[in-house]
Amino acid sequence: MTELSPIPLEDLHQRFERDGYVFPYQAMPADEALSYRTEVETLLAERPDAIEYARGHANLVFPAIDRLSRDERIIDAASAILGSDVLLWGAGLVPKPPQSDRFISWHQDLTYWGLDGTDEVAVWMSLGEVTPENGCMRFLPGSHCDGIKPHRDTFNAANSLSRGQVVDAVVDESQAVDVVLGPGQLSLHDGRLFHASGPNKTDRWRVGLVIQYIAPSMKQVVAKEDYAQLVRGADVHKHFKMLPRPRVNYDSACLEAREKVMTARNDAYFQGAEQRPVGASVFVNRA
């Protein structure tokens, strides 16, 4: 396996525009990322429903995830793409169990989000080693350049996407790039980029955190309302309702806010779908 050298901050924007992605970017030392992993593993072991809270809007549930999603070193990378004003639109852990057959089909993130533009970046932070063997993401270079394509819903039980959606386009697997990351490294990708991930065939969990940042100029045009948090600069547009930060794990005010976010987002995520969850179940990209 070829080791990739971390990419300088000043090179992120050019590479992102050209390829639709950039990696690896070293956001923090490996030992610091691994300490977060230990903290996350402790949280997940405390109660049986913790993993579901962790997967969707975990920044509203756990102060540790709130801190990570607001880490200035991570926001520096997002700001290199989006500019000086940045909103946090959502954050969730993406743990893939050992010896799991779960996968993510080829898709584009922005297809179902209901946002009116493309000023968004998905940041995937590794809290351990991420390799093809344990189900790393795969990117199709340049696939962001031709807009959003139609998708087909499959509702495949092994597909971790809530609709099991598959982009209705020819994907040349031989051109795909494996997103290999070490602890504390990031990948950043465009919401129009074709990406997927395979199963975890190892005996250890693959653990990462995906964070969606958007420019304040973006607007929700499908759901009746949407929510975000200002993490850098200013928001002169006021298109999103602001959210509280958790003071403790399972902060009651933040859990109430999380339910509102998920209920509102489902109106966009599942528009036109033959199936949709009941209540406030969240559409989660678990790549």
VOPA-13879 format. One record per atom (N, C-alpha, C): x, y, z. Coordinates in steps of 0.1 Angstrom, whole numbers, padded with zeros to 4 digits, always signed. Example, Ala and Ser with C-alpha at 12.3 -4.5 7.8 and 13.67 -1.06 7.14 Angstrom:
! residues 2
+0132-0057+0078+0123-0045+0078+0132-0033+0078+0128-0022+0071+0137-0011+0071+0129+0000+0079
This chain:
! residues 287
+0008-0012+0000+0000+0000+0000+0009+0012+0000+0006+0022-0009+0014+0034-0010+0010+0044+0001+0020+0049+0008+0018+0059+0019+0017+0073+0012+0006+0080+0016+0004+0093+0010+0009+0104+0020+0016+0114+0015+0021+0125+0024+0010+0134+0026+0008+0139+0039-0002+0149+0042-0001+0161+0033-0013+0167+0029-0013+0178+0019-0013+0191+0027-0006+0201+0023-0006+0214+0030-0019+0221+0029-0022+0229+0039-0035+0236+0039-0036+0245+0026-0026+0251+0022-0027+0261+0011-0030+0254-0002-0028+0240-0003-0031+0233-0015-0045+0227-0016-0053+0228-0005-0066+0221-0004-0075+0226-0015-0077+0240-0016-0087+0245-0025-0085+0241-0040-0073+0242-0044-0070+0239-0058-0072+0224-0061-0068+0216-0053-0070+0201-0055-0085+0197-0054-0092+0204-0044-0106+0201-0043-0114+0205-0055-0111+0217-0061-0118+0221-0073-0115+0212-0084-0103+0207-0085-0099+0199-0097-0105+0185-0096-0103+0178-0084-0107+0164-0083-0120+0162-0077-0125+0172-0069-0138+0170-0061-0135+0164-0047-0122+0163-0044-0119+0157-0031-0104+0161-0028-0100+0159-0016-0086+0160-0012-0084+0152+0000-0072+0145+0001-0068+0137+0012-0054+0133+0010-0046+0130+0020-0050+0131+0035-0045+0145+0039-0053+0151+0048-0049+0164+0055-0048+0160+0070-0036+0163+0075-0033+0160+0089-0039+0171+0098-0050+0169+0104-0057+0179+0113-0052+0179+0127-0047+0168+0132-0042+0167+0146-0032+0155+0147-0024+0155+0157-0015+0144+0159-0023+0131+0161-0016+0120+0156-0023+0107+0157-0027+0103+0172-0018+0106+0181-0021+0102+0195-0033+0110+0200-0035+0122+0196-0047+0130+0200-0060+0124+0194-0059+0120+0181-0071+0114+0175-0074+0101+0182-0064+0093+0185-0066+0080+0192-0072+0082+0206-0069+0093+0213-0075+0096+0226-0090+0099+0224-0093+0106+0213-0108+0108+0210-0114+0094+0207-0108+0085+0200-0113+0072+0198-0117+0065+0211-0107+0065+0220-0109+0059+0233-0122+0065+0240-0123+0079+0239-0134+0085+0245-0147+0081+0239-0147+0080+0225-0159+0076+0218-0163+0061+0221-0153+0053+0222-0156+0039+0226-0162+0037+0239-0157+0046+0249-0163+0046+0262-0178+0050+0262-0180+0061+0254-0194+0066+0252-0203+0055+0247-0199+0048+0236-0207+0038+0229-0210+0026+0238-0201+0024+0248-0203+0012+0257-0212+0015+0269-0215+0028+0271-0223+0031+0283-0238+0027+0282-0244+0027+0270-0258+0024+0269-0261+0018+0255-0270+0009+0254-0272+0002+0241-0277+0011+0230-0283+0022+0232-0288+0031+0221-0278+0041+0218-0266+0041+0224-0256+0052+0222-0252+0053+0207-0251+0041+0200-0246+0041+0187-0255+0048+0177-0268+0047+0180-0278+0054+0171-0277+0069+0174-0276+0073+0186-0274+0088+0189-0261+0093+0183-0251+0084+0182-0238+0088+0177-0238+0090+0162-0246+0082+0155-0246+0083+0140-0253+0095+0135-0263+0100+0141-0270+0112+0136-0269+0124+0145-0263+0135+0140-0262+0147+0148-0256+0145+0162-0245+0138+0162-0239+0134+0175-0233+0147+0182-0231+0157+0174-0226+0170+0180-0237+0176+0189-0249+0172+0188-0260+0177+0197-0262+0168+0209-0255+0157+0210-0256+0147+0220-0244+0146+0229-0232+0146+0223-0220+0144+0231-0211+0156+0230-0207+0162+0241-0198+0174+0241-0184+0170+0234-0180+0158+0234-0167+0154+0228-0169+0156+0212-0180+0152+0207-0182+0154+0192-0184+0168+0189-0191+0176+0198-0193+0190+0196-0179+0197+0195-0170+0193+0204-0157+0199+0204-0149+0196+0191-0150+0183+0187-0143+0179+0175-0148+0187+0163-0161+0188+0161-0167+0194+0150-0164+0209+0149-0160+0215+0161-0157+0229+0162-0141+0231+0163-0134+0221+0162-0119+0222+0163-0114+0231+0152-0107+0242+0156-0102+0252+0146-0093+0246+0135-0086+0235+0138-0078+0229+0128-0086+0222+0117-0097+0217+0121-0106+0211+0111-0114+0221+0103-0118+0232+0111-0125+0243+0104-0116+0250+0094-0103+0251+0098-0093+0257+0088-0094+0250+0075-0095+0237+0075-0096+0229+0062-0108+0232+0055-0120+0232+0062-0133+0235+0056-0133+0249+0050-0127+0259+0058-0127+0273+0054-0118+0275+0042-0108+0266+0040-0100+0267+0028-0108+0265+0015-0119+0257+0017-0128+0254+0006-0140+0264+0005-0146+0267+0016-0158+0275+0016-0156+0290+0018-0145+0294+0024-0143+0308+0026-0144+0311+0041-0145+0324+0045-0143+0328+0059-0155+0326+0067-0167+0323+0061-0179+0321+0069-0184+0307+0067-0185+0300+0079-0188+0286+0078-0199+0282+0088-0209+0274+0084-0219+0268+0092-0216+0253+0093-0219+0248+0105-0219+0234+0108-0233+0229+0106-0235+0220+0096-0248+0215+0092-0252+0202+0099-0241+0194+0102-0244+0182+0109-0231+0174+0111-0231+0165+0121-0219+0157+0124-0223+0144+0130-0217+0133+0125-0221+0120+0131-0209+0110+0130-0208+0101+0139-0198+0091+0139-0202+0081+0128-0192+0075+0122-0194+0064+0112-0186+0052+0116-0191+0045+0126-0184+0032+0130-0189+0021+0121-0179+0013+0116-0182+0001+0108-0178-0011+0116-0187-0020+0120-0183-0031+0128-0174-0041+0122-0166-0049+0130-0158-0059+0125-0166-0070+0117-0159-0075+0107-0165-0086+0099-0180-0083+0095-0182-0070+0090-0195-0066+0086-0196-0066+0071-0208-0070+0066-0211-0070+0052-0217-0057+0047-0219-0047+0057-0225-0035+0053-0216-0027+0043-0223-0020+0034-0215-0013+0024-0223+0000+0021-0217+0009+0013-0223+0021+0008-0222+0021-0007-0233+0022-0014-0233+0022-0028-0228+0035-0034-0225+0036-0047-0221+0048-0053-0232+0058-0053-0229+0070-0048-0240+0080-0047-0234+0094-0046-0242+0104-0046-0238+0118-0044-0245+0124-0032-0238+0130-0023-0245+0134-0010-0256+0144-0012-0254+0154-0021-0263+0165-0022-0277+0161-0029-0278+0149-0034-0290+0145-0041-0303+0148-0033-0303+0144-0020-0315+0145-0012-0315+0155-0001-0305+0164-0001-0304+0172+0011-0313+0185+0010-0319+0188-0001-0328+0199-0002-0322+0213-0002-0309+0213-0004-0302+0226-0004-0301+0232-0018-0300+0245-0019-0302+0251-0032-0289+0254-0039-0277+0250-0034-0265+0252-0040-0255+0241-0037-0242+0243-0040-0232+0233-0038-0220+0238-0029-0222+0249-0022-0212+0254-0013-0212+0246+0000-0208+0233-0001-0208+0224+0010-0195+0215+0009-0190+0211+0020-0179+0202+0020-0181+0192+0032-0179+0179+0028-0180+0168+0038-0166+0165+0042-0164+0166+0055-0151+0163+0061-0152+0150+0069-0143+0140+0065-0143+0127+0071-0130+0126+0079-0131+0125+0092-0119+0125+0101-0117+0111+0106-0105+0105+0104-0102+0092+0109-0098+0092+0124-0104+0083+0131-0100+0081+0145-0092+0068+0147-0087+0063+0136-0079+0051+0136-0074+0049+0122-0069+0037+0119-0064+0034+0106-0077+0031+0097-0077+0036+0085-0088+0034+0076-0082+0029+0063-0086+0017+0059-0079+0010+0047-0090+0003+0039-0086-0001+0027-0096-0009+0019-0101-0022+0026-0093-0027+0035-0097-0040+0042-0108-0037+0052-0108-0025+0058-0118-0022+0068-0129-0013+0063-0130-0011+0050-0141-0004+0044-0140+0011+0042-0128+0015+0038-0126+0029+0035-0135+0034+0024-0137+0047+0023-0144+0053+0012-0136+0051-0001-0143+0052-0012-0137+0053-0025-0143+0065-0033-0135+0072-0039-0139+0084-0047-0136+0082-0062-0145+0088-0070-0143+0088-0085-0139+0102-0089-0126+0103-0092-0121+0117-0094-0128+0124-0106-0131+0137-0103-0137+0145-0114-0152+0143-0115-0158+0134-0108-0172+0131-0110-0181+0142-0105-0176+0152-0098-0184+0163-0093-0186+0173-0104-0180+0172-0115-0180+0183-0125-0193+0183-0134-0201+0173-0133-0212+0172-0143-0226+0172-0136-0226+0178-0124-0239+0180-0117-0245+0168-0110-0257+0169-0105-0263+0159-0098-0270+0149-0108-0268+0136-0106-0274+0126-0115-0286+0120-0108-0295+0114-0116-0306+0107-0110-0301+0095-0102-0308+0091-0092-0305+0080-0083-0317+0070-0083-0314+0057-0081-0324+0047-0079-0324+0043-0064-0336+0041-0059-0337+0036-0045-0338+0021-0046-0330+0014-0037-0330-0001-0037-0335-0006-0023-0333+0002-0013-0337-0002+0001-0331-0016+0004-0319-0018-0001-0311-0030+0002-0307-0030+0016-0310-0041+0023-0308-0042+0038-0293-0041+0042-0284-0045+0033-0270-0044+0035-0264-0030+0032-0272-0022+0026-0267-0009+0022-0270+0001+0033-0259+0008+0038-0261+0016+0050-0268+0030+0047-0270+0033+0034-0278+0045+0031-0292+0042+0033-0299+0052+0039-0313+0049+0043-0323+0045+0031-0320+0050+0019-0328+0047+0008-0321+0036-0001-0309+0032+0003-0301+0023-0005-0299+0029-0019-0298+0042-0020-0297+0049-0033-0285+0046-0040-0286+0044-0054-0275+0042-0062-0275+0052-0074-0264+0058-0077-0264+0068-0088-0267+0061-0101-0275+0067-0109-0279+0060-0122-0269+0065-0132-0257+0060-0132-0247+0064-0141-0236+0053-0141-0229+0052-0152-0218+0042-0153-0206+0047-0144-0202+0038-0136-0190+0040-0127-0179+0031-0131-0168+0036-0136-0156+0028-0139-0148+0026-0127-0150+0014-0120-0144+0011-0108-0129+0011-0109-0123+0009-0121-0109+0009-0122-0103+0023-0120-0111+0034-0121-0107+0047-0119-0109+0052-0105-0115+0044-0096-0118+0048-0083-0105+0049-0074-0105+0058-0064-0094+0060-0055-0098+0056-0041-0090+0047-0035-0092+0043-0021-0088+0054-0012-0096+0058-0003-0094+0069+0007-0087+0064+0019-0074+0061+0019-0067+0055+0030-0063+0067+0039-0066+0065+0052-0063+0076+0062-0057+0070+0074-0048+0078+0081-0043+0074+0094-0050+0082+0105-0048+0079+0118-0054+0087+0129-0051+0101+0128-0062+0109+0129-0060+0124+0129-0060+0130+0115-0062+0122+0104-0062+0127+0091-0076+0129+0086-0078+0138+0076-0091+0141+0071-0091+0138+0056-0102+0135+0051-0105+0136+0037-0116+0147+0036-0117+0154+0025-0127+0164+0022-0133+0161+0008-0146+0161+0007-0151+0158-0006-0164+0167-0009-0165+0170-0022-0176+0177-0027-0189+0169-0027-0200+0176-0024-0213+0169-0023-0218+0163-0036-0212+0166-0047-0216+0161-0060-0207+0149-0064-0196+0146-0056-0187+0136-0060-0193+0122-0058-0191+0113-0068-0195+0099-0067-0185+0093-0056-0191+0087-0046-0183+0080-0036-0191+0068-0031-0183+0058-0025-0189+0046-0020-0179+0040-0009-0183+0029-0003-0174+0022+0006-0178+0008+0007-0168-0001+0010-0170-0015+0010-0172-0020+0024-0173-0033+0026-0175-0039+0039-0162-0039+0047-0163-0041+0060-0152-0042+0069-0149-0057+0071-0138-0062+0066-0134-0076+0067-0124-0079+0077-0121-0069+0086-0111-0071+0096-0118-0074+0109-0110-0076+0120-0116-0079+0133-0116-0067+0142-0114-0055+0137-0115-0043+0145-0125-0033+0139-0131-0025+0147-0140-0015+0143-0132-0005+0134-0139+0000+0124-0134+0012+0117-0142+0024+0122-0135+0034+0127-0142+0045+0134-0138+0058+0128-0147+0066+0124-0145+0080+0119-0156+0089+0122-0154+0102+0119-0164+0112+0122-0166+0119+0109-0179+0120+0104-0182+0128+0092-0189+0141+0096-0184+0152+0091-0189+0165+0095-0193+0173+0082-0205+0178+0081-0209+0186+0069-0209+0201+0073-0201+0208+0065-0200+0223+0067-0206+0229+0054-0213+0240+0056-0218+0247+0044-0216+0262+0045-0217+0269+0034-0216+0284+0034-0230+0289+0039-0230+0300+0046-0243+0306+0051-0252+0310+0040-0247+0312+0028-0255+0316+0016-0264+0304+0012-0261+0292+0016-0270+0281+0012-0283+0282+0018-0293+0275+0012-0307+0276+0017-0314+0263+0015-0322+0260+0025-0331+0248+0024-0343+0251+0015-0346+0244+0005-0357+0247-0004-0367+0236-0006-0365+0225+0002-0375+0214+0001-0382+0213+0014-0375+0212+0025-0381+0211+0039-0386+0225+0043-0396+0226+0052-0401+0238+0056-0391+0247+0064-0382+0240+0071-0372+0247+0079-0359+0238+0080-0348+0245+0084-0336+0237+0086-0327+0244+0096-0317+0237+0101-0310+0241+0113-0295+0240+0110-0287+0249+0117-0272+0248+0116-0266+0255+0128-0253+0256+0128-0246+0263+0139-0234+0271+0132-0233+0283+0136-0222+0291+0131-0209+0288+0138-0199+0284+0130-0186+0280+0137-0175+0289+0132-0177+0297+0122-0166+0307+0119-0173+0318+0111-0167+0330+0114-0172+0342+0106-0185+0347+0110-0193+0351+0100-0206+0357+0102-0217+0351+0093-0229+0351+0098-0241+0347+0090-0250+0358+0087-0249+0365+0076-0258+0376+0073-0271+0372+0066-0271+0359+0062-0283+0354+0055-0294+0349+0064-0291+0343+0075-0301+0338+0085-0311+0329+0078-0306+0320+0070-0315+0310+0064-0318+0298+0073-0310+0296+0083-0311+0284+0092-0313+0289+0106-0321+0281+0113-0323+0283+0127-0311+0277+0135-0307+0285+0145-0295+0281+0152-0298+0270+0163-0288+0263+0167-0290+0252+0177-0281+0254+0189-0286+0248+0200-0278+0249+0212-0266+0239+0212-0257+0240+0222-0246+0231+0223-0248+0222+0236-0244+0210+0235-0246+0201+0247-0236+0205+0258-0241+0206+0270-0233+0208+0282-0228+0195+0288-0237+0185+0287-0233+0171+0292-0238+0161+0281-0234+0149+0283-0240+0139+0274-0255+0137+0275-0262+0137+0264-0276+0135+0264-0283+0147+0271-0278+0159+0268-0284+0171+0273-0298+0172+0268-0308+0174+0277-0322+0173+0274-0326+0183+0264-0321+0196+0265-0325+0206+0255-0319+0203+0242-0307+0197+0241-0301+0194+0228-0308+0182+0222-0312+0172+0230-0320+0161+0224-0333+0165+0218-0339+0175+0225-0352+0180+0219-0349+0187+0206-0338+0195+0205-0335+0202+0193-0331+0191+0182-0324+0181+0186-0320+0170+0176-0333+0164+0170-0343+0162+0178-0355+0156+0172-0361+0165+0162-0361+0178+0164-0367+0188+0155-0358+0188+0142-0345+0187+0143-0336+0187+0132-0339+0175+0123-0340+0163+0129-0342+0151+0122-0356+0150+0115-0366+0155+0122-0379+0155+0117-0380+0164+0104-0374+0176+0106-0374+0185+0094-0366+0180+0083-0354+0174+0085-0345+0169+0074-0352+0158+0067-0360+0149+0074-0366+0138+0067-0376+0143+0056-0381+0155+0057-0390+0160+0047-0382+0162+0034-0370+0165+0035-0361+0167+0023-0356+0153+0019-0350+0146+0028-0343+0133+0025-0352+0123+0018-0365+0122+0022-0373+0112+0017-0384+0117+0008-0383+0129+0003-0393+0134-0007-0393+0124-0019-0405+0120-0022-0407+0111-0034-0403+0096-0032-0399+0093-0020-0395+0079-0017-0407+0070-0015-0406+0058-0019-0417+0048-0017-0418+0044-0002-0407+0045+0005-0406+0042+0019-0400+0054+0026-0404+0056+0039-0397+0065+0047-0399+0061+0062-0390+0066+0071-0391+0062+0085-0402+0068+0092-0407+0062+0103-0417+0068+0111-0411+0076+0122-0416+0088+0124-0411+0097+0134-0399+0104+0130-0389+0105+0140-0377+0114+0138-0365+0106+0134-0367+0094+0128-0355+0086+0124-0347+0094+0114-0334+0093+0114-0326+0102+0106-0320+0095+0094-0319+0102+0083-0312+0097+0071-0297+0099+0074-0290+0088+0074-0276+0089+0077-0267+0084+0066-0257+0091+0063-0246+0086+0054-0236+0080+0062-0235+0067+0062-0226+0060+0071-0214+0054+0063-0209+0062+0054-0197+0057+0045-0185+0055+0054
